[in-house]
Amino acid sequence: MAGNRLKGEPMSAYRLSPAAVIEALGSNASSGLSENEARARLERDGPNALTAARPISPWRKLFAQFREPLVALLLVAAVISFSLWLLEQDSDLPYEAIAILAIVLLNAAMGFVQQARAEQSVNELQRMSASQATVIRGGEQIRIAANDIVAGDIILLEEGDTVPADGRLLQSIALQTAEAALTGESLPEAKEPETIIGEAPLGDRQNMVFSGTTVTYGRGKAVVTATGMQTQMGQIAGMLEEAPPETTPLQQELARVGRLLGLVVIAIAVIIIATIIAVEHVSGLAGLFDVLILGVALAVAAVPEGLPAIVTAVLALGVQRMAKRNAIVRHLAAVETLGSANVIASDKTGTLTRNEMTVRAVVTASGRVTLSGTGYNPIGEIKADGGTETITAPLRHELERALTVGDRATNAILQEEDGQWRIQGDPTEGALIVAARKIGLADATLDARYERVGEVPFSSERKLMSTLHTDSEQRAHIQVFTKGAPDVLLSRCNRERIGQETRELTPERRADILRANEELAGEALRTLGVAAKQVPAESFEPDAVGEHLETDLIFIGLIGMIDPPRDEAKAAVSEALAAGIRPVMITGDHPVTAAVIGRELGICRDDRAITGAELDKMPDERLREIVRQISVYARVNPEHKLRIVRALQQNQAIVAMTGDGVNDAPALRNADIGVAMGITGTDVSRKAADIVLADDNFASIVAAVEEGRTIFANIRKFLRYLLSTNMGEVLTMFFGVLLADVIGLSAGSGSLALPLLATHILWINMVSDGAPALALGLDPSINDTMRDAPRPRVEGVITHRMWVNIVFIGVIVAAGTLLILDASMPGGIIEGHGSLAYGQTMAFTTLVLFSLFAVFVSRSDDQTAFRGLFTNRWLWGSVLLSLLLQVAVVYVPFLQKAFSTVSLEPGDWIRCTLVASSVLWLSELVRFIVRWKHRQLATTGPGSV
């Protein structure tokens, strides 16, 4: 009994004769399989369907939100705080533990809602499969469910059918299939049963049909060679399932920062607790509890509780901003990754081009005419000889005759729906109709003059198609209009049209026409020849229409067409290059076509394109070298795309992969950022991607990169802000305890007194800092982000320069806060007269005001804080809100009780404000000095300073 595939490679059938394939599969070309045999194979091999991995339960997805190191650290702090409250019962509720847990749960909920996306790629692949299919079983033609098809079944294909499984063609009658979603080929492929000798890439296997593709023309018969997961579609599904979990640079950096903070917290807590126990001679359970409370306070001070939630919220706000620029984000963390991309690996068909065939040139005896415009919109300019000469009368007559033949010898229909022009039928024929409309040949006029009375359908053997028409202006004749492969058509012509006359087609002119055809092909244009003749109406017999009419034809001209680049794509490529982003084209199309489009867009400067066949022979080490130099890859399959993306990533590139077809889905999933087309893209590609373009515009990718860079810059701003204020809190707590005797911090009775309470720090981290940090996520770009080079993969989100800035601000904050604390209580360096509660309230308020001034300083590492000071109204609103909340904590009675604060006098607020503003003025002074030194170096050279 034959298996679900041929021995060896599942697609080796294209190299075997039909008889050999039939024999290997144990089938019969005329009668197919018996019902019993088909049932046995179905039971053994399983249904012709794609298998999907078991979905992850919602509970597991929710639990995953708690695995981040920062979140784990907060949970530990909450547990310690709750345990101490159980032992001491010093308040009605464990406020610290509740507050920490509230933040953790809020972050988990936001992450779950924003990032939870169902893994539906395989389900969408399955949806593309045919639901019913026509097969021959037991010598009878029957319709069965596509899921019941097995290897060895004989399937029958008609125009409009979806191919239900991979198969080897046995018979083809003008069969053509649309394979763009699978291979990237922009045009339907003509299918023939002839055996192919040697290896052939997927797009060149013309004797095979593939599951999920569509029959656009003709009919055929094939034997099924692979079903389910063994098909090309199934192999793509398998690659999607094997894709590793995505981890963005931001996620990696936050995890690293979380681990670092964890170690810092443990180190600081151990050192200071050990020091206090040794120096202060702490003894007894109560004393040890005080020390443990101090440890919790240090942990709270070191960990920015609101950071995970603010990261999620800022990314969500960035999602809304990107949506306004037609980039729909499906995976939240992808926002910052897109801004870091330094390679955009793009599919050609439907992404850089419109996936709409367009006539570019018509060559006739009197010259060449160029047509402008793209897609199926029948608007464009007509120019002769590159636009340098006026179209002569003979050339005009030849052009009109050529496109009249092209328009009439078609079965496609041009339609306008909601302002969009679409083609129903073959895209090549649609391009001919559009070209005819561009030169003024109206459909109604041609219909009125030429009524079709017969057709000789296209066949892959003849490579021609002819239609027969009556002519209202020449009723004595029937017009024969023929189009097809130029070399084949030319062999059936004996005359040539010049103006409105004809003359003999000489050998010299035949050679000229073939040279012109080669020149068009060299421009990556797909060429068609058009010819015509007249036959007497009185001798015409409709029942006798056949290919014998395709002789003694009058050659009219050559028509060259292409799937052209989008109008805006060239500018977008240029902008990407200026931003340090390298565009790379990866397509299943022909290498000549890919190279021409790549050169036209500015992706490459030569005609070099690496093919999938070359990649098959190339080891990974060589490929890593090649991807540094080559920017165009053609005739590739999904495995090749994956290899190219991975090779780029191994060279430390952050790769944004764009595409629209099923064949793009594995690369979209494995790239650092997958960008799918929203209009022309398949459901599979959209589900596999992180970002979907709502307008299918390559320029929107560049706009999204710009937006992503702005969002990433804002993430750095609030990381700089939160970590610098937390650094100030840690240093305040650390040195406040170590220098307690020096600054007069003493509570008497031998118990420990802290500069700030844990609830104070928690309030600052979650409430006072929260709103300004969130507002920084909406900050407009201070610099033109697209002038900067992309961030290297090895560069962390927090750079060395940022850490210096963070420590600098933290030192100022800690020094100023301790200065206010010292001046507010008796003893110490500066004599004060307040109580411990008063001193802590002054320190608490000063630290909040420090954070409000620091938010402006944190907008840049080197730029003045006064640049674009009033461009972010949300930032000013958040500062005002935080200030009002601090006033409430100081004066509202129940908040005074919860946070152990006392009311302050106006003079107290002035002193706190003056000290807190020092972070702004000192930072401005340092940045002025640094900028001045840089200017000096730029004008006099490094040796002069």
N, C-alpha and C positions, 0 to 999 in steps of 0.2 A: 504494500500500500504506500503510495507516495505521500510525502509530508507536506507541511504548510509552506515549503519553500524548496527551491532547487538546492542540490548539493553545492556546497561552497557558498559564495556570496549570494544573497537573496536576489540581487539584480543582475546576475550573470546571464539571465535569459536573453538579453539584447544581443549577446554574441553567439547565440545558438539559432539554428533554423527553427521555423515554426513546428516542423515535424519532430525535431529533437526535443523541444520544450513539451509538446503534447505527450511524447513517449515518457519523458522524465517524470511528468506529473500523473501518468496513468490515466489519461483522459482520451476523448475522441473528438476530433474537430467538428464532426457533423452531428453526432448524437449527444455529446457532452457526458456527464457523469449520470449514473443511475441514482434514483432517489435513495436507495439503501446505502450506496457508497457515499453519497453526499452527507447523509445523516451520520454515518460512522465517522467521517472526517470532522464534521462539526462537533461531535461529542469528544473527539480526540484533541482537536486543535483549539476548540473554543470559538466563540462568536467572532464575527468580523467587526470588532469594536475596539476602541482604545481604552486601556485600563487606567484608572486614576488612583492616585495614592489616597489612603484613608485620611479624611479631613481632620485637622487639629481641632480639638474641642475648644469651645469658648473659655472654659475654665483654665485650660493650659495656656491659652493666649493671654488671659488676664494675669496668670501667675508669672508669665515671662516678663511682665512689666516691673516686677520686684527684684529682678536679678542684677540690675545695674549696681556697681560698687557704691555710688553715692547714696542710692536708696537703701542698700543694705546697711550702710553706716548709720543712716538716720534711724532705721529700725532698731539697731543695737542701742543707740542713744535713748530711744523711746522706752525700750525694755528696762534699761538701767534707771531711768527717771521714774518709771512706774514702780519699780521694785523699792526704790528709796522712799517714795511716797507711802507705799504699804507699810514700811517699817516705821516711818516718822509720823505719818498722818498730820502734817503741819498745815494742811489746807483742806477745804471741803472736797475739792476734786484735784486730780493730778493734771494741772493745767499744762505743764510742759509736755508731758507724754501725749495728752490729747492734741495739743497743737502740732506736735511733730507728726503724729499719725494722720491728722487731717491733711497735712501737706502731702504726705506719701500717698494717701488714697486719692487725692485730687490729681496728682501726677499720673497715677496708674490709670485712672478713668480717662484722662485726656489722651494718654498714649494708646489705650485700648480703642477708643472711638476713632482717633485719627489714623492709626496705623493698621488696624485690623482690616485686611483685605483677603477675600476668599481666594484660594488657589484654584481658579477656574480655567486656567489655560487649556488643560486637557479636555475639560468639558466643552469648551468652545471649539476645540479641534474636532471633537466628536459631532458637534452640531453641523459642521461643514460637510460631513459625510452624507451620502445619498441615503434616503429612507427606503426607497424601492429600487429594484433593478430587474432588467430583463435577462433571463438566462435560458440556455438550452439544456434540458435534463431529460434523459431517456428518449431523446429524439424529438421532444416537444418544446415549443417556445412558451415559457411561463413567466409571470411576474412574482417575485418573492421579496421578502424583506432583505435589505442590504446586509443586515447582521447575520443572515443565514448563508451568505456566500462562503464558499470554501475554495482552497487551492485546487485547481483543475477544472473549475466551472468555466463554461463558455458563456461570456457575456456579450450582449448586443448593445451598441451605443448609437444614439440618435442625437441630432442637434438639440441643445438645451439640456441634455442629461448631465448629471454629476457622476463622474466615474466612481464606482463603488469600491474598487480595490485596485491594487497594482496589477497590470496584465501585459502580456506579450501579444502584439497585434498579429492576427491571422489574416485579416482582410481590411482594406481601407478604400472607401469611396469618397474622395475629397475630404477626408477626415481632418479636422483641425481642433486643437484643444487649447484653452487659455490656461497657462501655467505660471503666470506672473507671480502669484502668491507663493508658489513653491520654488521656482527657479530664478525669479527676477527678470525673466525675459518679457519685454514689453509687448511683443506681438504674439498672437496665437501661433502655435507650432503646427506645421503640416505633418501628418503622421503617415508613415509608410511601413509595410511589413518586412521590407528587405533586411537581411541580416547585416549587422555592423561588425566589421573586422577590427579587432584591437580594442583598447580601452577608449571610453567616451565619457565625458562629464555628463551630469544629469540632464542639463539643458539640451544636449545633442543626441539623446537616446530617442530618435524619432520612431523607433519601432515599439516603444513602450507607452502605456498610458498609466497615469498615477492617480491614486485615490485622492478625492477631494478636488480635483481639477474639473473643468467644465468643457463640454463639447460645444464649440461655437459654430461648426459648419460640418456638413457631410454626415456620414455614418460609418460604422465599422464593427468588426468582431474581434474579440480577444480572448485569450485563455488566462485565467487568474493565476498569477505566480506568487502573490503574497497577500495576506489579509491581516487585519488588526494591527498589532504592534510591530509586525514584520514589514509593513508598508513604509514608504518614505515618510508619510505623515506620522506613522507610529513611531518611527525612529526619532523624529523631532519631539514627539511627546515624551519619549524616554529621556532625551537630553534635557528637557525642561524639568523633569522630576529629579534629575541628578544634579541640578544646579545647586551650588553651595549657598548657605544663608548669606544674605547681604549684610555687610558691615561698612558703614560709611566712615570717612575720615573723622567726622565730628563725633560719631559714636565711639570710635576708637580712642579719640583724645579725651572725651569725657570719662570713659572708663579708666584711662591712665591717670587723669586728674583725681578721680575718685580713689583709686588705689594709693596715689601719692598722699592725698589728704588723710586717708586712713592711717598710713604709716606715721605721718606728721602728728596726728592726734594722739596716737598711742605713745609716740616718743615724748611729746611734750607732757602728756598726762603722767607718764611714768617718772620722768625727770623731776617735774615740779612736785608731785606727791611724795616722792622719795626725799626730795630736798626739805620739804615742809616737815615731814615726819622726823627727819634727822635734826633739823635746825630748831624747830619749834618744840621738840620733845613731846609730840602729840601722844596722848595715851587715853585709854578708855574708849568705849564703844561710840559715845557721842562725838568725840574728837575725830575718830576714824570716819564716821558718817559725814562730818564736815569736809573732810578731805575728799571723800568720794563725790560729794556734791560739787566740789571744786572741779573734779575730773569731768563730771557731766557738763559743767559750765564751759570748760575748755573745749569739749567735744562740740557743743552747740556753737561756740564761737568760731571754731575752725571750719565747720561744715556749712556751706551756704544752702540752707534748707530749701529755699525757693528755686534753686538753680534748675533741677530737672523739670519742674513745672513751667518755669519761664522759658527754657529752651523749647519745650513743646509748644507753648503758646506763641512764641515769636515765629517759629516755623509755620504754625497754622496761619498767622497773620501774613507771613510771606506767601503762603499758598494763595490767599485771596488776592494779593497784589499780582502774582504771576498769572492768575486766572484772567485778570483784566488785560493781560498781554497774550492771551490765547494759549497759555500753557497750563493744562489741568494736571495738578500733582496728585498722584495716587499713593505715593509712598513718602511720608512726611520728611524723613531724614534726607531724601533725595534733593531737597531744595539747596542745601549748602554744597552738596557734591557737584551739582551742575555748575555752580559758580567756580569750582576748582578745576573743571575739565580743561585739559590742554590738548585733547584730540577729540574731534567729532568724526566718528566713523559712520559714514552715511550710505544707505542704499541709494541707488540711482533712480530706478523706476518708481515714479509716484512721489519721490521725496525731493531730489534735485530737479527732476523732470516732472511733467504733468501726467504721465502715463496716458497721453492722448496724442496719437499720430498726427503729424502736421506736414503738409506738402511744403517743401522749401524751394524746390527748383523744378522747372520744366525746360527741357532742351529739345528744340526742333531744328529743322533744316536752316532756318534763318537766324538762330542764336539761342541764347539762354535767358530765361526770365526767372527772377527771384521773387518769392512771395514772403511777406513778413506776417507777424502774428503767431500766436501759439494756441494750442488747444482747438476746441471745436467751435469757438466763437467765430462766425464768418466775417471777420473784419481784419483787414490787412492791406498793406501797400504792395503794388506790383511794379517792379523795376527791371529794366533790361541791362544785362552785362554789368551786374554789380551796382546799378544805379547811375552809371556814367553816361548812358545814352537813352534817348527817347525810344519807346517801342514803335517800330515801323509797322506799316499796314500789313505786309506779309506775315511778320512775326505775330501780330495781333490775331490774324485769321488762324494761324497754326495753333496758337495758344488756346483760342476758343474751341477749335475742333478737338484738340487733345483732351481738354477737360470736359467737353461734351461727351466724348466716348467714355472717359473715366467716370463721369456722373451716371450715365445710363447703364453701363455694364456693371452694376452693383445691385445688391439686395439690402443694403443698409438703409437706415432712415435717420435723418437729422431732426431732432426735436428740441424745443425750448420749454423748460419747466421751471417756473419760479425764477426766471431770469438766468437760468443755467442751461447751457447748450449741451446736449448729450447725444450719443450715438447708440442706436439700437441695431446691433449686428456687428459685423467685422470692423475693427477700428481702421484697418487699411482702406477699406471701401469708404468708411466715414470721412477719412481725410480727403479723398477725392471729391466727395460731395461738398465739403467745406471749401476746398480750393475753387470749385466751380462757382460757388456763391460769392467768393471774394472778387472774382473778375466780372461779376454781374450777370451770371447765368442763373436765372430764377427757376426754381423748381416747377412753378405753374407753367411757365413758358415752355420748358422742355417737355413737360407732360403733354401739353396741348399739341406740340409738333410731333413728338415721337411716342407712339403707342407700342408697348412691347407685345410681340406676337410669338416669341419663342426664346429658348435659352439652351445653350450648351454648357452644363455646369462645369465648374472647375474640377480638375482631377490632378492628383499629385504626379501621375504619369505624364500628362500633357503639359501641366503647369500653365494652363490657359483657361480663360472663361470668355464666353461670347454670349451676347444677347442680340435678338433680331427685333427690328422696329419698323413700323410703317412710318412714312414721312409725309406730313400734310403739305409740304412744299414740293415734293417730288413723288407724286402718287404712283408713278410707273415703276418705282423701285422699292425694294426692301433694304433697309440699312443693316449691315452686320457690324457690330461694335465688339472689338476683341481687346482684352488686356491680359498681361501675363509676364513671365520671365523674359527679359529683353532678348537674350540669346536665342531662346526657343522661338519667340515671336518673329524675330528678324529672319530666321530661316524660312518662315512661311510668307514672307513679303517679297514682291518683285517690283514694287513701285514705292515712291516716296511723295509725300505731300509738301508742296512749296507754295505758300500763299493759298490761293484758291485753285491751284493747278496741281497736276501730278507729273512726275517724270520717272524714268527708269532708275531703279536702285542699283548703282554700279558697285563693283567690288571695293573701290576706293571709299565710297560713302558708307558701305557696310563697316569697313575698318574704322572710319571716323566715328560712327555711332557706337561701336564697341569700346573705343577709347574714351568717349564721353561717358559711357556707362561705368567704366573703371574709375574715372575721375570722381564721379558721384559717389561710388562705393568707397573711395578713399576718404571722402568727407563724412563717412559713416551714415550715408543716406541709403535707405532701402529703395531699390529701383524697380519700376514697372515700365513696360513698354505698352503703348496703345496703338492700335491699327484699326482700319475699317475698310469696307468695300460695299458695293451695291450689287444686288441680284435682282433680276426682273421679277416684278410682282406677279406677273401672270404665270410664271413657272414655279412660284413658291408653294411648297407643300408642307403645312405645319407638322404633319406626321412624319416627315422625312428629315427633320432637323437633326444634325449630327456634326461631328468634327470635320466632315468633308468640306464644310463651309469655311473652315479656318485655313484656307489656301488662297494663293494669289491675292494677298492682302496689300493694302496701301499703308506703309509705315507712316505714323504721324509724329511720334516723339517719345521721349523718355521723361518719366516723372520720378523725382527723388523726394523721399519723405523721411522724417525722423520723429522720435519722441523728444522734443526740444527741451532745453533747460527752462526752468521757470524764469520769468522776467526779473524777479527780485533775488534770485539765487546768487547771481554773480556778485551783486553788491554785498550780500550777506557773507559770501566766502571771503571777499576782500576785507570786510570788517572783522571777521574772525581771525584772519591772518594778522591784521594790525593789532589785535588783542593778544597775540601770542598763542592762538589756538590753531592747530594744524588740521585742516579737513582731509579726510581719507575716504575715497569712494570704494565700496565693496558691493559688487553687483553680480548677478547671474547672467547679465547681458553679454553680447559679443565683445571681445577685447578691442576691436577697432572702434566700435561705437562708444565704449566706455572711455577710451583714450581721447577721442575727439571731444566728447562732452566734458571730460576732466580738463582738457586744455582750454576749452571755450570758457569754462567757469573760473579758471585760474587755480584749480586744484593741483595741476601738474604743468610743467613747462615743456614736456616732450610727449612723445606718443607711446611711451613705455607702459605696458600693463602686464602684471603677472596673472597667469591663468591658474585655475584650479588644478589642471593637469601638472603644471610646474610645482605647485604647492605639494602635491602628492609625493613628489620625488625629493622634497626638500626637508632635511632634518630640522628639528626645533631650533638648534643653535644657529643654523644659517638663516632661518626665518626671522629670528630676533634681530639679525643684522639687516635683513632686507626691509623690514618694516620701518627702519630708521630712514630709508631712502625712497622707497616706492610708495606712492599715494593712490594708485589705481589698481584694483584687483577685479578681474572679470572671470566669467564662467565658473563661479564658485558655488559650492553647495553649503548647507548649514554647518557641516563639520569644518569646512574651510574658514567660514566666518568666525567660528569659535576660536580656531587656532590663531587667526590674525588678531582678534581682540586680546587673547591671552598673551600673545607675543608682545603686543604694545604695552600691556600691563606689566610684563616682566621687565620692560625698559623704563619702569617707574612712571608711565603715563597714566593719567586719570581719564578714562575713555567714556565718552558719551556716544552710545550707539543709536542711530536712528534707523527706522525702517517701517514698512507697512504690511509686509507679507508674512505668511506662515513660516517661510524660510528664514525670516529675520528673528523669530521668537527666541530661539536658544541664545543667540548673541545678545539680544535685548536683555534677557534675564541675567546673563553672566557679566555683562559690562558693568562698569561702576555706576552708570546711569543709563537706563533705557528710555528712549524717546520714540513714541509711536505716533503715526498719523491718525487723526481722529475721524476724518471724512473717508478717505480711501483705504485706511488701514483695516485689516481684518480684526475680528473680535479676539483672535488668538494673540496677535501682536499687541493689542491694547491691554489685554489682561497681563501679558508678560512684562510690560513696560512700567517704569516708575512715573513717567510724565507722558501725557498725551497732548498733541498739538490740535487745538480746536479748528484751526484753519488750514492745516496741512502745508503750512508755509515754512520753508527752510529759514527764512529771515526771522521767524518767530523763535527758532532755536537760539539764534544769536541774541535776540531780545531777552529770552529766558536766561541765558548765560549772564547777561548784564544784570538782570534782576537777582539772579542767584549770587553774584558777586557782592551786590549791595547787601543782601540778606546776611551773607557770611561776614561781611565787614561789621554789620550790626551785632552779630553774635559775638564777635571779638570785643566790641564795645561793652556789651553788658557783662561778658566774662571778666574783662578788665575791671569793670566797676564793682561787680559782686566780690571778686577775689581780693581787690584792694581794700574794700571796706571790711571784709572778713579778716584780712591780714591785720588791719588796725584793731579789730576786736580781740584777736588772739594776743597781739603784743600788749594791748591794754591789760588784759587779764594776767598775762605771764609776768610782766614787769610790775603790775600793780600789787601782786602777791609778793614777789621777790623784794620789792622796794617798799613794802608796807610800812616799815618803821621810818623810812626816810621821808615819805610823803604824808605821814600822819594818819595812815589808814589803820585804825584799831577799833575794835568793838568792845574791848574790855572783857573781863572774866576769862581770859585765855582763849576765847573762841576766835575762829577765823572770820575776817571781814573781806568781802570781795568788792572790787571796784564797781562791778556791775552784777546784777542778778541774772540768772539763766533766762528768766522770763523777759528781761530787758533785751538781751541779745536775740532771743527768738523773735521778739516783736520787730526789731530792726531788720533781721534777715528775711522775715516773711512779709511784713506789712510796709514798713518805711522804705526798704530797698526794693520791694516787689514792683510797685507801680512805675518808678523811674526806670528800672531795668526793662520792664515790658515796653515802655515808651521808646527806649533806645532801639528796640526792634523795628520801630517805624521811622527811624532817623533817615532823612535823605542823604544821599552820598555827598560827602564834602569834596572829594576828588572825582575825576572821570575814571571810574573803575576799569573801563575798557582800554585805557592807555597802559595799564599795568600788566605785567606778565602773569600768567596763571600761577597759583600757589603750587610749589613743588609737592609731590606726594610725601616726601620725607619731612616736610616742614610741618611742625605741629600747629594746632589751632592756637595755642599759646606759645609765642616765640620767646626767645631769650630777652629781647628788648621789652616785651610786655611784662615779663617777670620782674625786670629791673624797675619798671614803672610801678608795678603793683607793690613791690617792697618799699619803694620811695614814698608812695602815698600812704601805705600802712604805717610807716615810721612817723610821718607827720601827724596822722590821725591819732596814733597812740600817745605821742608826746603831748599833743594839745589836750587830749582828754584827761590825761594824768595831771597836767598842769592845772586844769580847771578843778579837778578833784582835790588836789593839794590845797588850792586857794580857797576851797569851800569849807574846810574843816580845820579844827585847831591842830597846832603842831605842824611838823613837816617843814619844807623849805619856805613856803609862803604861808603866813599865818592867816587862818580863817576862823570863823565863828559859828559855823553851822553844824547840824547833827549829821550822823552817818547817812540817814535817809535823804537829807538835803544834798549832801555831797554826791550820793549815788544818782539822785535826780538830775543834778547839774551835769555830771559825767554822761548820763544817759542822753540828755537833751543835746549836749555838745556833739556826741557821737552821731546822733541823727542828723544834725545840721552839717557835720563834716560830710556825711554821705550825700546830702543834697548838693553841696558844692562840688563834691567829687564826681557827680554824674556828668557835669559839664567838662571836667578835666578828662574824663574817660572816653570822650568822643574821638580822641586821636592820641597816638603816641608822640607825635611831633608838632602837629598843627596847633595854633593858638585856639583856646576855648571860645574866643570871641568871634571866630569865623563861622558864619551861618548860625549865629546864636539864636535867632528868632525864627528859624525855618521849620522847627518842629514844635507845633503848638501842643501836641500831646505830652511832650517832655515837660513843658512849663505847667501844664495842667496836673501832671503826676507829682511834680515838686510841690505845688500848692496843696494837693490832696494829702501828701505825706506830712506836710507841715501842720495842716489842720488836725490830722490824726494824732500827732505828737502833742498838740495843744490839748486835745481831748484827754489823753493819757495823764497829762499833768494836772488837769483841773476837774475832770468829771469824777465825782466821789467813788462810784463803784469801780471805775478803772484805777483810781488811786489805790484802792484796797488790793485789787488783783495784781498790780505791778509795783506796790510799795513805793509810790511816789508822793511828793508833797508839792504844794503850789509854789510857783516862782514869781518874783517881782519883775517888772519891766527891765530894771537894770540887769537882772540875771540873764535875761534873754539877749540883751545887748552884748554882755561879756561873752556869752556862749557863741553868738554870731560872729563877733570880731575874731575870736580864736579859730572858729571853724573855717572862716574865709581864708585863713593862711594857706590851706591846701591849694587854693586857686592861685594866689599871688606867687607862692614859691614855685609852683609848677610852671607858671608863665615865665618866671625869671630864668629857670633852668632851660626851658625850651627856647627862649630868646637867645641865650648864650650858645646853645647847640646850633641853632640856625645861623647865627653870626659866624661861628667857626666854619661851618660848611660853606658859607659864601666866601669867606677868606680863602679857604682851600681851593674853591672853584676859580677864583680870580688870580691868586698868586702862586698856587701849586703847593704841594705838601711840604716842600722844603723850606718855605718862607714863614710858616707859622710855628 
